[in-house]
Amino acid sequence: MIITQNTLLSEIKTEFSAQFEGLKLAFFKHSHGYTESSSKRDILTEDGTIEKLNSISSPLTLNWEAHMTVAEVERNLEKHLGLHAQVFCKLGHTWIETSKTDDYTLEHQMARSKESQTAST
């Protein structure tokens, strides 16, 4: 995904969810530690652009791979865009913050989501 100053947070979230079924991103005002959750009070609205949150000098490409861990995805977003992100996994009918499973790969998280969807039907 190519990120520019005018990229909306909602575009990043949509691209991520399209690539990784059963997973989604949320962005927050403050950072969190490894295996820590973020306060729901700090969640950012989807209508913000990168420019409003953090200046980037030139467009950059963000790539996510299924073998990456949740922690790697969150770290890359913070390192390259200054965005504090959390990955959420849909388990059954509920979106769960993956803070306690930061060491799981995106592929593993997707499998957990798929398995829970099958079990809840």
Backbone as a ProteinNet text record, in pm:
[ID]
protein_1_A
[PRIMARY]
MIITQNTLLSEIKTEFSAQFEGLKLAFFKHSHGYTESSSKRDILTEDGTIEKLNSISSPLTLNWEAHMTVAEVERNLEKHLGLHAQVFCKLGHTWIETSKTDDYTLEHQMARSKESQTAST
[TERTIARY]
85	0	89.1	58.6	131.8	65.9	145.6	96.9	150.1	59.3	96.9	41.3	69.8	17.9	-135.1	-198.1	-344.5	-413.8	-337.7	-397.9	-479.1	-600.7	-687.4	-659.6	-677.1	-662.6	-759	-877.6	-976.8	-928.3	-849.5	-795.8	-694.6	-612.2	-514	-587.3	-688.8	-766	-836.7	-895.4	-967.2	-872.3	-757.1	-657.9	-610.8	-583.9	-537.9	-644	-768.2	-876.5	-906.3	-888.9	-911.4	-806.4	-686.2	-577.2	-582.3	-632.1	-630.6	-770.7	-843.2	-981.6	-990.1	-1083.3	-1103.6	-1014.2	-934	-847.1	-877.4	-852.5	-866.8	-767.2	-742.8	-654.5	-736.8	-686.8	-739.9	-618.9	-636.4	-528.6	-561.1	-456.3	-471.9	-379.7	-415.1	-337.7	-203.8	-198.2	-77.1	-26.6	102.7	162.7	130	157.8	138.8	261.2	284.5	396.9	360.7	461.7	445.2	348.4	248.8	140.7	49.3	57.5	-32.6	-145.4	-260.8	-373.5	-373.4	-454.8	-469.1	-604.4	-609	-733.3	-830.8	-954.4	-1056.7	-1079.3	-1048.1	-1060.7	-964.7	-856.4	-751.5	-768.6	-876.9	-893.7	-910.2	-846.8	-854.5	-970.4	-1031.2	-1140.1	-1083.3	-1166.2	-1122.2	-1103.3	-1153.9	-1149	-1018.7	-925.6	-798.1	-703.7	-626.1	-522.8	-388.9	-294.3	-158.3	-101.9	-126.4	-75	-120	-243.9	-295.3	-226	-175.8	-119.9	31.6	93.1	238.4	284.5	383.1	431.3	527.2	503.2	599.7	648.9	777.6	838.3	807	789.5	758.5	672.8	602.5	520.8	605.5	545.9	616	524.6	584.2	508.8	507.6	387.9	370.6	330.8	402.8	370.2	346.3	239.3	210.1	214.4	273.7	283.8	223	162.3	95.3	190.3	319.4	417.1	461.9	422.4	459.9	379.9	440.9	369	289.4	193.4	115.5	211.1	306.9	402.5	479.9	519.7	592.3	506.3	381	289.9	275.2	248.6	228.9	355.9	470.9	599.7	628.7	602.4	626.8	540	415	326.3	376.3	426	478.6	609.9	697.7	829	818.7	736.7	732.1	630.1	522.3	416.3	387.4	449.5	422.3	282.3	222	87	91.7	14.2	3.6	-115.5	-87.2	-191	-205.6	-324.1	-351.5	-421.6	-385.7	-454.8	-564.7	-682.6	-795.2	-829.6	-874.6	-913	-1059.4	-1138.2	-1278.7	-1290.5	-1331	-1351.6	-1499.6	-1565.9	-1711.7	-1773.4	-1847.1	-1910.9	-1844.8	-1729.9	-1665.8	-1525.4	-1492.2	-1356.2	-1271.5	-1162.5	-1074.2	-938.8	-892.4	-759.5	-657.4	-558.4	-463	-342.3	-356.6	-242.6	-171.2	-243.5	-180.9	-121.3	-147.4	-95.1	-15.3	61	143.3	247	282.5	384.5	324.7	192.2	128.2	142.7	155.9	159.7	18.3	10.8	-119.6	-192.8	-117.4	-175.1	-239	-169.4	-221.3	-347	-343.5	-459.6	-580.3	-556.2	-665.5	-724.5	-638.7	-685.1	-770.7	-729.8	-808.1	-945.7	-948.8	-1075.3	-1166.1	-1109.1	-1186.9	-1242.7	-1159.5	-1201.8	-1315.7	-1306	-1410.5	-1540.7	-1530	-1650	-1721.9	-1645	-1701.3	-1767.6	-1702.1	-1754.4	-1878.8	-1893.7	-2008.4	-2131.6	-2121.4	-2238.5	-2317.9
-117.1	0	122.9	217.3	344.1	442.6	499.7	595.4	734	830.8	971.2	1054.7	1184.1	1275.8	1273.9	1248.7	1254.5	1120.7	1016.3	886	894.6	844.9	841.8	717.3	729.4	612.5	503.2	542.1	443	364.5	426.5	355.8	249.7	282.2	186.2	68.5	99.3	-5.1	-95.5	-35.6	-113.2	-205.2	-152.9	-232.4	-350.3	-326.1	-431.6	-541.2	-501	-598.6	-676.2	-612.5	-681.9	-790.8	-764.8	-861.3	-971.9	-940.9	-1036.7	-1052.2	-1151.5	-1175.9	-1208.3	-1142.1	-1164.8	-1080.2	-991.2	-901.8	-757.5	-666.5	-524.9	-445	-322.7	-231	-122.2	-75.1	44.6	130.5	261.2	355	434.2	463.7	527.6	648.3	738.6	860.3	832.2	727.7	698.1	557	538.3	407.1	311.9	185.5	82.2	-8.9	-76.6	-169.1	-304.7	-386.9	-523.2	-597.6	-661.3	-736.6	-649	-516.2	-427.3	-382.9	-356.7	-307.2	-154.2	-97.1	47.7	88.2	207.7	258.8	295.4	251.4	283.6	434.5	508.4	655.1	719.4	649.9	705.4	671.9	604.4	563.2	685.5	679.4	788.8	764.5	873	860.9	825.8	767.2	719.6	830.3	949.4	1052.4	1131.4	1100.7	1172.2	1126.2	1220.6	1187.9	1172.9	1114.1	1100.9	1238.9	1334.4	1471.2	1532.7	1506.7	1561.4	1500.5	1378.6	1306.1	1306.1	1298.1	1286.1	1317.9	1399.8	1439	1333.4	1294.8	1210.2	1289.6	1282	1366.7	1321.9	1192.7	1143.5	1017.7	982.4	860.7	739	647.5	524.2	405.3	290.7	167.9	86.3	48.9	-39.6	-177.1	-277.7	-415.3	-497.5	-574	-668.7	-807.4	-898.2	-1038	-1126.8	-1236.6	-1326.9	-1384.3	-1393.6	-1449.6	-1348.8	-1221.9	-1119.4	-1139	-1105.2	-1111.1	-982.2	-989	-870.8	-760.7	-795	-696.6	-629.6	-704.9	-647.1	-546.7	-581	-489.3	-360.1	-372.8	-255.5	-171.5	-236.9	-166.7	-91.3	-155.6	-91.9	31.6	25.2	140.7	256.5	224.6	329.8	384.7	297.7	339.4	424.7	381.5	448.6	561.5	552.8	653	725.3	681	741.9	711.6	602.5	565	455.1	474.2	375.5	285.9	162.6	72.1	-49.9	-109.1	-238.1	-322	-449.2	-543.3	-608.8	-622	-689.7	-813.1	-917.5	-1043.8	-1071.5	-1106.6	-1137.1	-1281.6	-1297.3	-1430	-1443.9	-1533.6	-1544.2	-1417.6	-1345.3	-1221.4	-1098.7	-1116.3	-1009.5	-981	-852.3	-812.3	-806.1	-883.8	-893.6	-831.9	-744.2	-686.7	-798.7	-804.6	-916.2	-888.5	-802	-760.4	-876.9	-977.6	-1092.1	-1193.2	-1174.7	-1266.5	-1189.5	-1090.4	-1009.3	-1092.1	-1208.3	-1291.6	-1386.7	-1389.9	-1471.9	-1404.1	-1484.5	-1427.6	-1387.6	-1304.6	-1267.2	-1391.2	-1482.3	-1607.2	-1686.9	-1694.4	-1766	-1696.5	-1563.5	-1487.8	-1510.5	-1512.7	-1537.6	-1676.6	-1775.1	-1912	-1919	-1847.6	-1842.3	-1783.1	-1675.8	-1610.8	-1704.3	-1766.8	-1857.6	-1973.6	-2029.3	-2140	-2098.3	-1977.3	-1930.3	-1901.5	-1859.1	-1834.1	-1965.5	-2069.3	-2200.9	-2257.4	-2237.7	-2290.9	-2218.1	-2089.5	-2011.1	-2022.2	-2094.7	-2108	-2233
0	0	0	-89.3	-94.7	1	91.9	191.1	155.7	151.6	128.9	243.9	241.3	343.2	346.5	231.4	221.7	246.4	275.7	303.9	432.8	425.9	543.5	626.7	758.2	844.8	801.5	759.6	717	595.2	508.1	391.6	433.9	531.4	582.5	646.6	726	793.3	693.1	591.5	490	414.2	375.5	302.2	387.8	514.4	604.7	617.9	644.7	663.1	535.8	420.9	293.2	272	320.1	303.2	407.8	527.7	637.9	696.5	644.5	684.7	833	900.7	1043.9	1131.5	1070.7	1146.8	1109.2	1202.1	1172.2	1255	1209.9	1280.5	1348.8	1460.7	1525.4	1560.7	1553.3	1582.7	1708.8	1785.7	1915.8	1930.4	2021.8	2045.8	2112.3	2194	2271	2239.9	2258.8	2233.9	2349.4	2326.4	2428	2424.8	2534.1	2541.8	2484.2	2466.5	2417.3	2508.3	2453.4	2519.5	2605.9	2590.9	2663.8	2572.3	2631.7	2553.2	2554.4	2467.6	2458.4	2515.8	2569.4	2626.3	2514.9	2527.4	2427.8	2419.1	2527.2	2526.1	2427.6	2395.9	2309.7	2161.3	2124.9	1986.1	1895.8	1778.3	1681.7	1585.3	1540.5	1443.4	1306.9	1222.5	1091.7	988.9	1013.5	910.7	907.3	995.1	996.6	887.4	836.8	738	807.7	737.3	789.8	821.6	733.1	750.8	883.2	924.4	1050.3	1171.4	1155.6	1269.1	1274	1156.6	1152.1	1011.1	1000.3	868.8	812.6	686.9	616.7	497.1	471.5	368.5	226.9	206.1	72.1	84.2	-22.4	-17	20.1	92.3	126.2	107.1	92.5	70.3	198.7	240.7	355.6	303.8	346.2	308.4	433.5	430.1	537	478.1	551.5	507.9	615.7	574.9	667.9	773	740.6	835.3	940.9	925.7	1024	1152.4	1264.7	1391.2	1409.9	1499.8	1535.5	1582	1665.4	1716.9	1603.5	1501.6	1387.7	1311.8	1289.6	1219	1298.1	1425.9	1510.4	1519	1531.6	1538	1407.9	1292.8	1163	1143.8	1184.5	1172.1	1257.9	1375.9	1462.9	1407.7	1364.3	1313.7	1187.2	1090.5	960.9	952	1030.1	1020.5	1152.1	1258.7	1388.5	1439.7	1389.7	1430.4	1536.8	1641.1	1748.2	1715.4	1678	1629.4	1718.4	1710.8	1771.5	1665.9	1659.6	1572.4	1656.2	1595	1657.8	1575.6	1644.3	1581.1	1614.7	1513	1536.4	1582.5	1707.2	1765.9	1796.1	1722.8	1733	1675.5	1758.8	1715	1776.6	1840.5	1914.8	1861.2	1851.3	1813.6	1940	1942.8	2058.8	2024.8	2112.9	2096.9	2114.9	2027	2028.8	2118.3	2214.8	2296.9	2365.5	2407.5	2476.3	2378.5	2249.8	2148.4	2042.6	2087.5	1996.3	1920.9	1976.3	1911.5	1807.5	1792.2	1689.1	1553.7	1450.2	1314.8	1272.3	1170.5	1116.5	1065.5	1006.2	956.4	1070.4	1182.7	1300	1352.2	1357.7	1405.5	1313.7	1181	1086.7	1107.1	1131.2	1154.4	1281	1384.8	1509.1	1482	1403.6	1372.2	1292.4	1191.2	1105.8	1187.9	1274.1	1359	1451.9	1507.4	1598.3	1523.5	1397.9	1316.8	1288.5	1260.2	1233.9	1358.6	1473	1599.1	1645.3	1607.2	1655.3	1566.5	1456.1	1367.8	1397.5
[MASK]
+++++++++++++++++++++++++++++++++++++++++++++++++++++++++++++++++++++++++++++++++++++++++++++++++++++++++++++++++++++++++

